[in-house]
Amino acid sequence: MQPAERNVLADASLALARKVQANDQPGVQAATIPEFAANFSGIASAITTVSPKLAGKNAEVEQVYLLDASGNARNADGTFSNAEFFCTLNGRNAEADFSIPGLPPGRYAFAMVDFAGSSPWTLSMLLRQDGAGSPWKLAGLFPKENSAAGHDGLWYWRQGRTMAASKALWVAYIYYQQARLLLQPTVFVSSTHLESLRSESTSALPPEIANGIGPDTPLLVNGADGTAYRFFSIAPDNGLHADKLDIAIHMQMDPSITDPAVAQKRNRDAMSAFVKQHPEVRENFRGVWVFAEAPNRPAVTTVAAMNEIH
């Protein structure tokens, strides 16, 4: 990319980011591609949510990438194929990769604008240019908080490595997840560094989930009374914005339980079983959330601080 072209992209990205910061929804809508401007409610909701988080922060363009998808073809069913881009970073032995599903042909760009402060954020944007010399317009908005419980993604990566070395593998597993959540701009972006993180975290998986964890491969955790709990997700949670992360456990609901009090007790027993099996999580996390889920049933949610789990 030539400097002049980069400057145009950077200026357009910064102008859009400042409109988001100011909650200038009409201004953003006017600078959005027609198909999204006509159905703007999703972007408007994101702006309403994120603009207070950006108040008073300085905006700076971190990165811009030019993505030429002018040759992207249709599939046999009429949909557009995934657009793949591999961008070598100037002066570095690294690259950023993009895999954007169903992208119509066109000339696109991806920009990241950082908002520095005590709680830093990044606004990532997909932009599109309809015709040479025409303005760049918003084709996707991806806000992301850059810290959790007071630490950034690199901190969680380093701590994950430390915990893995000390064989506290469940702590490492959750920290590595948080590192990726903070370091990946959005789901269709990867990079050499993110692949290194993925490889490192995979090599340190707890043995119980070496073959994965999910609805079809749940983790079986037995309680003190022999009750079997099936967990299909164990992940970090920063919803309370406390000084430590929480652990969020999603598990299969027992559909035979209809009494809310009994369902809540089952959730508490499940979190107790997990913490008793892995006591190292007590000192590294604030508490645990359990979400018991089943199709066509409202989830049963329980939260407890570590000192409440026995």
MIFILO-752727 format. One line per 2 residues: number of its first residue (from 1); their letters; for each residue x, y, z of N, C-alpha, C, O, CB. Coordinates in pm, whole numbers. Atoms other than C-alpha are relative to their C-alpha. Glycine has a CB too. Example, Ala and Ser with C-alpha at 12.3 -4.5 7.8 and 13.67 -1.06 7.14 Angstrom:
<rs>
1> AS> 89/-119/0/1230/-450/780/90/120/0/194/118/66/-99/3/125 | -82/-119/-6/1367/-106/714/-77/109/73/-26/220/90/41/46/-142
</rs>
This chain:
<rs>
1> MQ> 84/-119/0/0/0/0/88/124/0/182/135/78/-95/0/122 | -76/-125/6/133/342/-94/-41/91/117/-154/86/163/-22/71/-135
3> PA> 31/-87/-115/154/604/185/-125/84/-19/-203/100/75/116/90/28 | 117/-85/22/-109/827/24/-129/-81/18/-226/-33/76/4/63/-142
5> ER> 119/84/-13/-357/540/3/-24/-39/145/-137/-43/193/15/-126/-87 | 14/32/-141/-285/439/358/-55/118/78/-139/100/167/133/-44/59
7> NV> 47/-118/-71/-342/795/475/-149/22/-20/-219/61/73/76/123/-45 | 144/-14/27/-683/807/307/-80/-99/85/-181/-64/145/-31/-21/-151
9> LA> 66/103/-81/-781/481/476/3/34/149/-97/22/219/66/-136/-24 | -14/-33/-141/-648/591/812/-91/117/38/-155/114/143/145/35/33
11> DA> 86/-115/-28/-832/925/793/-147/-40/4/-222/6/90/22/110/-104 | 140/44/3/-1160/756/699/-33/-82/124/-140/-68/182/-28/-82/-128
13> SL> 22/83/-118/-1122/504/981/-9/84/127/-96/62/211/112/-102/14 | -1/-85/-119/-1039/769/1239/-126/84/8/-182/103/116/125/89/0
15> AL> 122/-80/1/-1332/986/1131/-121/-83/44/-205/-36/121/-24/59/-140 | 110/88/-40/-1572/693/1165/8/-35/148/-93/-35/218/1/-128/-83
17> AR> -17/36/-141/-1427/592/1501/-41/116/91/-102/94/196/145/-40/27 | 38/-116/-83/-1474/944/1635/-150/24/-2/-206/71/97/73/126/-48
19> KV> 147/-9/4/-1837/945/1519/-61/-103/95/-158/-74/165/-52/-22/-145 | 48/101/-95/-1889/620/1711/22/47/143/-67/35/227/71/-136/-24
21> QA> -31/-50/-134/-1719/771/2015/-100/107/44/-139/112/161/143/57/5 | 93/-110/-31/-1952/1072/1998/-147/-42/-4/-236/41/14/22/114/-97
23> ND> 136/53/15/-2260/848/1954/-75/73/-111/-195/99/-101/-77/12/133 | 59/-68/116/-2321/1023/1621/-55/-105/-96/5/-135/-199/106/92/-72
25> QP> 57/108/81/-2546/755/1478/-41/47/-139/-17/-27/-235/-119/-59/71 | 29/-45/137/-2676/963/1185/126/16/-84/127/-15/-203/-76/132/3
27> GV> -125/-18/73/-2317/1046/1091/59/-133/-43/110/-146/-155/100/75/84 | -50/133/36/-2213/679/1100/-88/-61/-107/-37/-122/-202/6/-92/123
29> QA> 92/58/99/-2524/575/907/25/58/-138/20/-14/-238/-146/24/42 | -26/-64/129/-2446/827/634/129/-49/-63/148/-40/-184/6/151/16
31> AT> -129/49/49/-2097/675/606/4/-153/0/111/-212/11/114/56/84 | 11/145/1/-2220/313/594/-48/-47/-137/-125/24/-203/-97/-48/111
33> IP> 40/50/132/-2264/99/281/-153/-12/-5/-216/-38/97/67/-138/-29 | 147/-11/9/-2624/115/150/-76/-117/60/-177/-96/127/-40/14/-143
35> EF> 75/115/-49/-2730/-239/238/-6/-6/152/-101/-60/207/60/-128/-53 | 3/-4/-146/-2639/-187/604/-63/129/51/-126/130/157/141/-15/56
37> AA> 64/-126/-40/-2750/176/622/-152/-12/-1/-220/53/78/44/114/-93 | 145/19/9/-3099/62/521/-54/-83/116/-174/-76/146/-36/-66/-132
39> NF> 40/81/-116/-3109/-178/816/105/21/108/189/-65/132/-13/-154/-37 | -110/-51/-82/-2901/9/1070/-14/-35/148/74/0/226/9/150/-15
41> SG> 29/15/-142/-3051/-109/1400/111/-73/75/143/-36/188/-131/-74/19 | -106/74/-68/-2775/-359/1482/122/86/27/176/84/137/41/-120/-81
43> IA> -116/-88/-18/-2494/-109/1426/-35/111/99/49/148/181/44/61/-136 | 42/-106/-93/-2693/161/1610/5/-49/144/48/24/233/-141/49/-34
45> SA> -3/56/-135/-2730/-68/1911/144/-14/50/173/15/166/-71/-136/3 | -141/13/-39/-2355/-140/1912/59/136/35/136/147/131/81/-66/-113
47> IT> -52/-135/-27/-2278/233/1898/-51/50/134/25/107/213/-41/97/-113 | 58/-43/-128/-2516/306/2187/72/-65/117/96/-1/220/-150/-34/4
49> TV> -67/73/-108/-2344/40/2397/143/44/20/188/62/133/-4/-148/-28 | -144/-21/-14/-1983/124/2320/38/146/18/142/173/78/70/-55/-120
51> SP> -44/-140/-5/-1980/503/2295/30/50/141/127/124/158/-106/89/-62 | -40/-45/-135/-1987/561/2675/133/-56/45/204/6/125/-106/-38/101
53> KL> -127/61/-38/-1690/324/2707/119/75/-60/231/66/-9/3/-146/-44 | -107/-69/70/-1489/542/2469/13/147/41/106/216/-1/-23/-8/-150
55> AG> 2/-142/-36/-1570/878/2629/131/42/64/182/-24/154/-117/29/95 | -121/-56/-57/-1263/1089/2701/129/-68/-40/237/-28/5/-10/-1/145
57> KN> -121/73/40/-1020/847/2539/55/55/-132/-20/105/-216/-30/-151/-13 | -65/-43/123/-769/936/2268/-5/-111/-104/26/-226/-74/147/42/27
59> AE> 10/97/109/-823/763/1934/125/6/-86/174/114/-119/-126/25/-85 | -118/8/87/-528/642/1724/-12/-121/-90/-44/-231/-43/130/-6/84
61> VE> 6/111/93/-520/429/1412/118/-93/26/233/-50/22/1/50/-146 | -103/99/-30/-330/110/1494/47/-71/-126/167/-81/-150/-51/-100/102
63> QV> -37/75/121/-340/-85/1167/-108/19/-105/-226/37/-73/19/-151/32 | 95/5/111/-502/-74/823/52/-102/-102/172/-114/-124/-18/142/-65
65> YL> -32/101/101/-511/-348/558/-92/21/-120/-211/46/-105/-16/-146/58 | 77/-8/124/-624/-328/197/-32/-141/-47/59/-223/-63/78/79/-110
67> LD> 46/135/33/-830/-633/94/-76/5/-133/-190/53/-137/-90/-59/114 | 61/-5/132/-907/-672/-276/-77/-130/-26/-17/-234/-51/107/24/-110
69> AS> 86/116/26/-1202/-911/-322/-78/16/-130/-186/-41/-146/-98/-21/117 | 72/-27/124/-1297/-791/-668/-25/-126/-82/-117/-130/-163/76/100/-84
71> GN> 17/123/76/-1258/-1144/-804/-74/-109/75/-78/-223/31/133/-52/-43 | 69/103/-77/-1461/-1322/-537/-121/-55/-76/-204/22/-124/-44/56/136
73> AR> 101/64/86/-1692/-1572/-710/-117/-52/81/-109/-67/203/63/-115/-81 | 117/61/-63/-2035/-1712/-637/16/-151/5/81/-211/-80/-128/37/-76
75> NA> 10/145/-7/-2089/-2069/-522/-112/-48/-90/-187/31/-146/-22/-46/145 | 104/57/86/-2316/-2306/-711/-140/37/48/-232/46/-34/14/-151/-6
77> DG> 133/-34/-52/-2607/-2214/-479/-29/150/-4/-132/194/47/-13/-49/142 | 22/-144/13/-2567/-1843/-556/62/84/110/71/206/96/-144/27/-4
79> TF> -66/-77/-105/-2396/-1746/-231/145/28/-40/199/-35/-131/-4/-77/135 | -140/-32/28/-2051/-1591/-231/92/-86/86/59/-119/200/28/149/25
81> SN> -96/82/-72/-1750/-1796/-128/73/84/105/67/207/104/100/-65/-97 | -83/-70/-99/-1525/-1710/164/113/74/-71/173/23/-165/57/-100/104
83> AE> -112/-78/54/-1274/-1438/84/120/-17/93/111/10/212/-39/152/-15 | -120/26/-78/-923/-1526/199/108/101/-37/134/127/-155/50/-146/-24
85> FF> -107/-98/21/-645/-1271/244/116/-34/93/96/-69/209/-51/146/26 | -121/29/-77/-287/-1325/363/93/121/-15/151/144/-122/70/-134/-49
87> CT> -71/-128/5/-109/-1002/450/130/-8/78/129/-22/201/-88/114/54 | -130/-2/-66/264/-1001/524/21/137/64/0/240/1/115/-31/-100
89> LN> -21/-126/-71/347/-739/786/137/57/-37/238/-12/-32/-10/-22/153 | -122/-65/48/606/-491/665/112/-10/104/94/25/220/-26/146/-34
91> GR> -118/3/-85/951/-550/808/-1/-107/107/84/-107/195/15/129/64 | 9/103/-103/843/-854/1011/-22/-135/-63/-81/-146/-171/-112/32/100
93> NA> 22/136/46/845/-1228/969/-132/-50/58/-135/-146/135/118/-92/42 | 133/31/-54/473/-1244/1042/-104/47/-101/-75/125/-191/-23/67/139
95> EA> 107/-41/89/140/-1207/870/-132/4/75/-148/-60/179/-9/-93/-121 | 137/-2/-48/-223/-1126/937/-87/-64/-108/-71/-35/-226/-48/146/33
97> DF> 83/75/93/-484/-1350/778/-147/32/25/-190/51/138/26/-152/13 | 142/-30/-8/-850/-1283/701/-76/-107/-77/-37/-144/-187/-31/142/-57
99> SI> 89/94/66/-1123/-1535/617/-142/47/25/-201/18/129/22/-147/51 | 129/-67/-19/-1448/-1346/564/-106/-77/-77/-101/-82/-200/7/149/-45
101> PG> 99/83/69/-1750/-1566/487/-99/83/-82/-143/190/-39/-77/-84/100 | 106/-58/82/-1989/-1477/205/23/144/-41/-71/222/-45/-127/-8/72
103> LP> -31/-140/31/-1812/-1157/103/-27/28/-149/34/-35/-235/148/32/35 | 23/-35/141/-1952/-1000/-217/125/62/-62/209/117/10/-120/96/-12
105> PG> -117/-62/64/-1696/-884/-475/9/149/33/-92/217/47/-5/-20/-151 | -19/-142/-28/-1546/-545/-404/138/29/53/220/-61/70/-103/48/99
107> RY> -129/-45/-55/-1255/-346/-272/-23/37/147/-99/129/178/59/122/-81 | 25/-13/-143/-1237/-369/107/127/42/72/237/39/17/-55/-131/58
109> AF> -112/-28/-89/-1017/-261/393/-41/-39/141/-159/-43/174/43/150/-6 | 24/29/-141/-982/-359/756/86/96/80/206/110/55/34/-151/36
111> AM> -70/-101/-80/-888/-95/1012/-23/-25/148/-130/-69/189/-45/142/-39 | 9/10/-145/-818/-99/1384/37/136/60/145/189/35/93/-113/56
113> VD> -22/-128/-67/-851/220/1590/0/-24/150/-99/-71/206/-109/106/-42 | -13/19/-145/-727/210/1950/-48/123/75/-27/236/32/146/-33/38
115> FA> 40/-106/-92/-880/414/2231/71/-26/132/33/-115/208/-157/5/19 | -84/22/-117/-622/446/2507/-65/61/123/-137/161/114/140/59/-21
117> GS> 52/-50/-126/-712/496/2871/10/-109/106/73/-212/84/-145/48/-15 | -7/98/-109/-759/313/3200/-69/-130/-38/-34/-237/13/-62/57/126
119> SP> 66/119/50/-993/71/3024/2/8/-153/-94/54/-213/-148/-12/55 | -18/-21/144/-865/56/2664/-96/-85/-84/-135/-195/-46/143/-31/-39
121> WT> 86/68/96/-1084/-41/2369/62/12/-139/145/100/-164/-144/59/3 | -34/-11/142/-1029/-107/2000/-128/-11/-81/-211/-99/-57/102/-111/-42
123> LS> 107/11/99/-1280/-38/1725/63/-54/-128/144/14/-191/-71/139/-25 | -41/55/129/-1213/-268/1431/-115/20/-98/-232/9/-62/40/-151/11
125> ML> 101/-30/101/-1393/-189/1108/34/-65/-132/150/-65/-174/-14/150/-18 | -12/40/139/-1447/-349/772/-57/113/-84/-168/160/-60/-75/-136/-28
127> LR> 39/-112/85/-1467/-79/505/-11/-48/-145/52/-146/-184/102/118/11 | 12/33/142/-1571/-89/139/3/128/-82/-53/230/-43/-129/-81/-28
129> QD> -6/-113/92/-1496/143/-150/-72/-40/-129/-30/-134/-197/149/42/-28 | 79/30/120/-1753/143/-431/43/89/-115/-21/191/-143/-151/17/29
131> GA> -48/-78/113/-1555/272/-725/125/78/36/138/129/147/-107/95/-48 | -126/-70/-23/-1212/429/-760/-25/145/39/-103/214/-26/90/-6/-124
133> GS> 13/-137/-45/-1184/756/-570/-121/28/85/-131/136/143/-3/89/-117 | 118/-22/-84/-1516/712/-391/38/-18/147/140/-80/177/-116/-98/-39
135> PW> -38/9/-142/-1521/738/-9/-9/-142/53/-89/-223/6/-89/92/84 | 8/127/-71/-1456/440/213/-119/4/95/-137/102/168/131/-30/76
137> KL> 119/3/-86/-1774/334/393/1/-124/88/62/-226/56/-128/4/-85 | 3/107/-100/-1846/116/693/-76/-121/-53/-188/-109/-104/-63/50/131
139> AG> 65/126/40/-1923/-249/613/1/-101/113/-35/-217/92/70/-58/-122 | -2/87/-117/-1881/-395/961/69/69/115/173/131/96/69/-133/-31
141> LF> -54/-67/-119/-1815/-268/1315/20/-104/109/-71/-180/141/-95/115/48 | -35/104/-96/-1638/-479/1579/72/62/121/195/65/124/90/-108/-68
143> PK> -63/-57/-120/-1579/-311/1918/53/-109/91/-5/-217/99/-100/89/76 | -58/98/-92/-1359/-490/2170/71/71/114/151/162/92/98/-95/-75
145> EN> -75/-47/-116/-1244/-416/2522/134/-71/3/142/-191/-26/-79/-25/133 | -135/56/9/-869/-470/2549/59/-45/133/177/-79/140/91/101/-60
147> SA> -49/50/-128/-842/-565/2915/-113/-73/71/-231/-49/43/56/115/88 | 97/73/-81/-1015/-799/3159/59/-13/139/173/-59/155/-34/-140/-61
149> AG> -48/4/-139/-984/-777/3538/134/73/14/220/32/91/14/-145/47 | -118/-85/-13/-717/-511/3489/123/-44/-76/230/15/-58/35/11/139
151> HD> -117/51/71/-488/-708/3257/-30/-13/-149/-144/-34/-189/44/-135/57 | 18/11/144/-430/-719/2882/25/-144/-47/56/-233/33/95/97/-73
153> GL> -12/134/55/-408/-1017/2649/137/-62/17/149/-182/40/-35/2/-143 | -135/54/-15/-30/-1051/2669/25/-48/143/96/-146/165/104/106/-38
155> WY> -13/44/-140/-52/-1074/3049/-61/-138/17/-1/-226/78/-68/101/97 | 65/131/-13/-298/-1363/3024/78/-107/-76/83/-222/-32/-146/6/-51
157> WR> -83/96/74/-78/-1531/2763/120/-43/86/149/-162/99/49/61/-135 | -116/32/-84/227/-1508/2991/-42/-81/123/26/-176/160/72/128/44
159> QG> 46/73/-118/27/-1622/3294/-46/-141/-35/-25/-235/41/-113/77/68 | 37/134/45/-118/-1911/3096/122/-89/-13/119/-206/26/-73/8/-133
161> RT> -125/76/15/236/-2021/3013/58/-37/137/104/-149/156/104/83/-81 | -51/27/-134/341/-1992/3378/-83/-108/68/-28/-199/131/-1/128/85
163> MA> 87/99/-62/39/-2190/3496/17/-137/-64/15/-239/5/-146/44/-9 | -23/128/68/97/-2458/3233/129/-64/50/135/-185/71/5/20/-153
165> AS> -128/53/-46/458/-2494/3347/-10/-57/142/62/-151/177/108/108/-4 | 17/49/-138/341/-2542/3708/-109/-107/9/-147/-148/118/-35/116/93
167> KA> 100/106/10/82/-2800/3591/-138/40/54/-220/-47/83/48/-122/74 | 136/-47/-32/-216/-2583/3690/-74/17/-133/-101/128/-177/3/137/83
169> LW> 43/-2/140/-365/-2677/3356/-138/62/-21/-163/122/-125/-1/-140/-55 | 131/-62/18/-723/-2566/3415/9/153/10/-62/224/-62/-98/-53/104
171> VA> -22/-145/-4/-607/-2219/3516/61/45/-131/19/146/-188/93/38/120 | -63/-34/128/-383/-2212/3208/-101/-1/-113/-102/89/-197/115/-96/-30
173> YI> 100/13/106/-670/-2329/2986/-91/123/-6/-120/174/-114/-85/-126/21 | 90/-115/-3/-895/-2045/3098/75/129/-31/23/217/-99/-70/11/138
175> YY> -79/-120/30/-618/-1784/3087/33/9/-149/28/117/-208/129/0/82 | -29/-2/144/-522/-1886/2733/-124/44/-79/-112/117/-177/47/-139/-47
177> QQ> 123/-43/67/-886/-1844/2628/-17/152/11/-50/219/-87/-123/-71/60 | 14/-144/-18/-894/-1495/2778/101/77/-83/70/183/-136/14/37/147
179> AR> -101/-65/83/-571/-1406/2601/-49/11/-144/-36/118/-205/132/-78/6 | 48/-4/139/-723/-1497/2264/-117/96/-14/-125/170/-112/-41/-141/-47
181> LL> 114/-91/5/-1046/-1310/2341/46/145/-8/-16/226/-78/-91/-20/123 | -48/-138/-2/-845/-994/2405/87/33/-121/88/148/-167/77/26/127
183> LQ> -98/-28/105/-587/-1030/2128/-57/-15/-142/-2/43/-235/118/-92/16 | 57/18/134/-807/-1138/1835/-98/112/-29/-197/126/44/-69/-139/-13
185> PT> 89/-115/25/-971/-831/1677/-145/-41/-26/-237/22/25/51/79/-119 | 133/54/26/-1269/-1032/1547/16/-141/-55/127/-183/-86/-81/91/-98
187> VF> -10/145/24/-1353/-1390/1455/62/-34/-134/117/-144/-149/-137/-61/8 | -54/36/132/-1244/-1371/1090/145/43/-20/197/36/-131/-85/63/-107
189> VS> -139/-44/8/-895/-1241/1169/89/-97/79/57/-133/193/15/145/54 | -103/75/-71/-593/-1453/1258/135/63/-32/143/161/-106/-3/-152/-41
191> ST> -134/-55/23/-220/-1391/1261/102/-104/42/70/-205/104/21/133/78 | -108/88/-43/114/-1556/1311/3/-12/151/21/-122/204/135/52/-51
193> HL> -5/3/-146/105/-1460/1679/-119/-75/59/-103/-150/155/5/142/55 | 116/72/-50/-249/-1587/1731/12/-149/-25/-34/-230/56/-127/54/-65
195> ES> -23/142/25/-153/-1916/1571/100/-58/101/88/-172/143/49/-23/-144 | -94/45/-103/141/-1938/1812/-72/-20/134/-46/-116/206/115/102/16
197> LR> 79/12/-122/-101/-1878/2099/-87/-126/-4/-95/-200/94/-88/124/20 | 86/118/14/-337/-2147/1967/82/-128/19/41/-219/91/-69/-1/-138
199> SE> -85/118/-11/-54/-2398/1933/47/-22/143/45/-134/193/120/11/-94 | -48/11/-137/83/-2324/2278/-111/-45/94/-89/-131/179/58/133/47
201> ST> 111/36/-88/-258/-2348/2444/-45/-144/-25/-83/-214/69/-118/96/-20 | 40/138/32/-339/-2674/2262/96/-100/65/53/-207/110/-3/-21/-152
203> SA> -99/92/-58/-17/-2831/2390/-14/-9/152/44/-98/214/142/44/-35 | 14/-1/-146/-122/-2748/2748/-142/-31/45/-180/2/157/42/135/55
205> LP> 137/32/-36/-481/-2875/2743/-4/-96/119/79/-186/128/-74/-61/-119 | 20/103/-102/-602/-3057/3055/-28/-135/-67/-101/-138/-166/-116/39/95
207> PE> 18/130/66/-595/-3431/2972/-145/-38/-21/-178/-105/-119/67/-107/81 | 141/38/11/-970/-3465/3031/-67/54/-126/-167/-1/-172/-75/49/121
209> IA> 61/-59/119/-1043/-3244/2730/98/3/-116/89/87/-205/-49/143/30 | -100/5/109/-751/-3339/2506/-66/-20/-135/-13/21/-238/101/-112/25
211> NG> 72/22/126/-1006/-3446/2244/-113/100/-21/-199/79/-106/-56/-140/-3 | 100/-104/17/-1217/-3133/2284/-106/-4/109/-118/-100/183/-64/-12/-135
213> IG> 113/-10/-92/-1513/-3019/2491/-112/71/-74/-90/174/-137/38/76/132 | 113/-58/70/-1858/-2945/2353/-125/-83/25/-120/-181/99/30/11/-150
215> PD> 125/75/-22/-2219/-3066/2339/12/-148/-34/-49/-232/32/-110/60/-83 | -16/140/39/-2111/-3387/2164/115/-69/72/126/-192/69/21/-10/-148
217> TP> -114/58/-76/-1797/-3434/2378/7/70/136/104/139/166/136/17/-79 | 0/-72/-128/-1893/-3312/2725/105/-54/96/146/-170/88/-138/-9/64
219> LL> -87/41/-108/-1658/-3320/3020/-87/-55/112/-178/14/158/89/120/50 | 77/63/-106/-1796/-3559/3282/66/29/135/182/-7/156/-13/-153/-23
221> VN> -50/-32/-133/-1753/-3434/3640/-94/-64/101/-215/-41/97/10/157/22 | 81/71/-100/-1874/-3649/3930/1/75/132/106/117/181/51/-143/20
223> GA> 14/-62/-130/-2006/-3495/4249/30/-98/112/50/-217/89/-138/56/16 | -31/83/-116/-1942/-3623/4601/-101/-111/19/-68/-217/72/8/84/124
225> DG> 105/101/-16/-2273/-3811/4595/-13/-91/-121/-105/-172/-128/-133/68/25 | 3/83/118/-2196/-3973/4260/-77/56/-117/-79/-4/-224/-55/-130/34
227> TA> 72/-62/110/-2409/-3739/4052/97/41/-110/202/98/-83/-80/122/49 | -86/-34/115/-2262/-3694/3703/-49/129/-64/-167/143/-98/0/-116/-105
229> YR> 31/-127/67/-2251/-3344/3556/75/3/-132/193/-33/-139/39/123/90 | -60/-4/134/-2185/-3293/3186/19/145/-41/-76/217/-71/-89/-75/-104
231> FF> -37/-136/37/-2000/-2970/3107/35/3/-149/111/-81/-196/119/52/87 | -38/-11/140/-1982/-2859/2744/74/129/-31/108/154/-146/-121/-9/-87
233> SI> -82/-120/18/-1802/-2527/2795/50/47/135/-27/54/231/-79/112/-72 | -60/-62/-118/-1563/-2387/3057/85/115/-51/182/93/-123/85/-104/86
235> AP> -61/-118/63/-1453/-2032/2979/13/113/101/-49/109/207/-83/46/-121 | -10/-117/-88/-1348/-1701/3135/-123/88/-12/-190/89/-115/125/81/-33
237> DN> 112/-96/1/-1611/-1444/3229/45/126/73/91/120/187/-128/-62/67 | -38/-129/-59/-1542/-1075/3294/-121/90/18/-108/212/26/105/70/-87
239> GL> 123/-79/-4/-1905/-966/3322/-12/90/121/-74/196/111/-117/-90/-4 | 9/-82/-120/-1869/-833/3676/109/105/9/104/191/97/5/-88/122
241> HA> -113/-94/2/-1548/-640/3593/62/12/139/88/122/188/-46/138/-50 | -63/5/-132/-1400/-747/3926/152/-1/-17/203/14/-128/-48/-124/80
243> DK> -147/0/8/-1030/-766/4013/55/-136/-42/176/-150/-64/59/40/135 | -38/130/55/-1024/-1132/3904/-111/-47/-94/-227/-6/-81/25/-104/113
245> LD> 99/60/88/-1197/-1324/3627/-89/-98/77/-51/-149/182/69/-71/-116 | 83/111/-41/-1488/-1557/3691/18/-115/-99/70/-96/-209/-148/42/10
247> IA> 9/117/88/-1523/-1907/3545/-146/-19/-38/-233/-21/49/59/-128/68 | 136/25/48/-1832/-1965/3331/-9/-145/-49/62/-185/-141/-40/100/-115
249> IH> 20/140/36/-1949/-2328/3309/-139/-15/-61/-239/22/1/18/-94/124 | 128/35/61/-2221/-2434/3067/-13/-151/5/76/-225/-37/-10/54/-148
251> MQ> 17/144/-16/-2365/-2775/3141/-140/-42/-41/-231/40/-55/29/-43/144 | 129/54/39/-2649/-3002/3043/-95/1/118/-60/-41/229/15/-144/-55
253> MD> 102/-3/-102/-2967/-2950/3239/-58/-140/20/-63/-220/-73/-111/100/-38 | 76/122/-26/-3144/-3240/3407/-147/33/-26/-210/101/55/23/-54/149
255> PS> 136/-42/35/-3484/-3213/3234/-107/-51/96/-221/-3/94/-33/-47/-138 | 99/51/-95/-3654/-3412/3511/-21/94/119/-117/79/194/41/-137/50
257> IT> 11/-93/-113/-3595/-3128/3760/-85/119/-41/-52/191/-135/141/46/48 | 90/-113/28/-3878/-2876/3762/-7/99/115/-54/212/97/-140/-52/-31
259> DP> 0/-88/-117/-3840/-2727/4112/119/96/-11/233/49/-15/7/-82/133 | -112/-96/14/-3631/-2401/4081/104/-14/110/224/0/84/-54/141/0
261> AV> -96/12/-110/-3474/-2453/4424/90/-122/-19/210/-116/8/-74/-10/136 | -79/121/25/-3364/-2805/4333/97/23/-115/211/-24/-112/-92/-120/-30
263> AQ> -86/-30/114/-3226/-2680/4001/118/87/41/231/65/-4/-79/69/-111 | -108/-85/-48/-3025/-2410/4178/100/-82/84/221/-63/73/-56/116/84
265> KR> -90/84/-80/-2887/-2667/4424/86/-88/-90/205/-108/-63/-80/-88/99 | -77/82/92/-2782/-2889/4135/114/82/-61/226/31/-76/-91/-58/-111
267> NR> -105/-87/54/-2589/-2595/3984/111/22/103/229/15/71/-59/135/-43 | -101/-23/-104/-2417/-2523/4317/82/-126/25/203/-119/48/-67/46/131
269> DA> -73/125/-18/-2328/-2890/4357/98/-23/-115/207/-76/-95/-98/-118/11 | -88/17/117/-2182/-2890/4004/124/87/13/235/41/-13/-75/34/-130
271> MS> -118/-87/-13/-1958/-2590/4072/89/-49/114/211/-40/106/-42/147/25 | -78/54/-111/-1851/-2745/4404/82/-119/-46/199/-133/-8/-91/-40/116
273> AF> -73/117/49/-1756/-3069/4227/120/42/-84/227/-17/-71/-93/-90/-83 | -111/-43/85/-1543/-2882/3972/112/61/84/229/29/64/-50/102/-104
275> VK> -102/-68/-80/-1364/-2666/4230/72/-100/91/193/-87/113/-63/113/84 | -66/100/-84/-1297/-2965/4458/99/-83/-82/205/-120/-31/-104/-93/66
277> QH> -92/75/85/-1139/-3153/4167/120/81/-42/228/27/-67/-72/-51/-122 | -108/-88/49/-929/-2850/4069/15/118/96/-18/231/59/-29/49/-145
279> PE> -5/-105/-101/-858/-2651/4388/88/118/-38/77/225/21/49/-57/129 | -87/-112/41/-595/-2439/4211/-78/117/-56/-26/228/-62/101/-47/-103
281> VR> 77/-111/57/-875/-2233/4056/-46/97/109/-78/212/79/-122/-53/-78 | 52/-86/-107/-977/-2095/4396/75/133/9/13/239/17/8/-72/133
283> EN> -78/-122/-23/-692/-1846/4425/17/85/-125/62/199/-116/134/-35/55 | -24/-72/125/-687/-1744/4060/-126/62/-61/-117/139/-157/61/-91/-98
285> FR> 125/-53/55/-1055/-1662/4000/-89/49/113/-82/2/226/-73/-107/-84 | 90/-58/-101/-1319/-1458/4180/-113/-95/38/-147/-108/156/-59/129/-52
287> GV> 114/86/-27/-1603/-1706/4145/-35/-83/-122/41/-90/-218/-120/82/43 | 44/90/106/-1799/-1942/3923/-146/31/-35/-229/53/53/16/-149/43
289> WV> 136/-3/53/-2109/-1908/3706/-30/-139/-57/56/-200/-121/-18/111/-110 | 46/124/64/-2304/-2219/3610/-129/29/-73/-223/86/-17/-19/-114/105
291> FA> 119/-14/84/-2556/-2216/3326/-44/-141/-39/23/-208/-119/28/90/-128 | 55/130/37/-2767/-2532/3306/-97/22/-116/-191/101/-105/-71/-70/122
293> EA> 73/-30/123/-2914/-2551/2957/-58/-127/-61/-1/-236/-50/90/70/-101 | 64/108/75/-3150/-2769/2756/-84/63/-109/-131/176/-91/-86/-93/93
295> PN> 81/-56/109/-3336/-2719/2426/-142/34/48/-205/-42/121/-8/-99/-118 | 137/-45/-27/-3661/-2523/2458/-29/18/149/-144/10/192/-99/-99/-57
297> RP> 16/-26/-143/-3602/-2455/2828/83/123/36/194/138/-14/43/-124/86 | -84/-112/-44/-3487/-2132/2994/116/-52/83/101/-145/162/-82/101/82
299> AV> -118/42/-75/-3136/-2165/3134/-18/29/148/-83/126/186/127/70/-54 | -6/-23/-145/-3090/-2198/3509/140/51/31/239/-18/7/-33/-131/82
301> TT> -129/-67/-22/-2813/-1958/3614/27/16/149/-60/59/225/2/138/-69 | -42/-12/-139/-2623/-1965/3942/140/59/3/225/20/-78/-4/-137/74
303> VA> -133/-59/-15/-2325/-1755/4052/38/-2/147/-46/19/234/5/145/-57 | -50/-1/-137/-2109/-1782/4363/145/40/1/221/4/-89/-19/-136/66
305> AM> -142/-30/-22/-1783/-1636/4489/70/-125/52/6/-215/106/17/118/100 | -74/118/-39/-1508/-1884/4563/-19/-33/149/-24/-150/187/148/19/-30
307> NE> 14/28/-144/-1551/-1841/4940/-140/-50/36/-166/-86/150/32/127/82 | 134/54/-22/-1915/-1947/4899/-14/-143/-53/-119/-205/-37/-103/90/-66
309> IH> 5/133/61/-1829/-2273/4723/70/-98/94/188/-83/124/66/0/-142 | -52/95/-101/-1781/-2565/4962/-8/-142/-52/31/-236/18/-80/12/133
</rs>
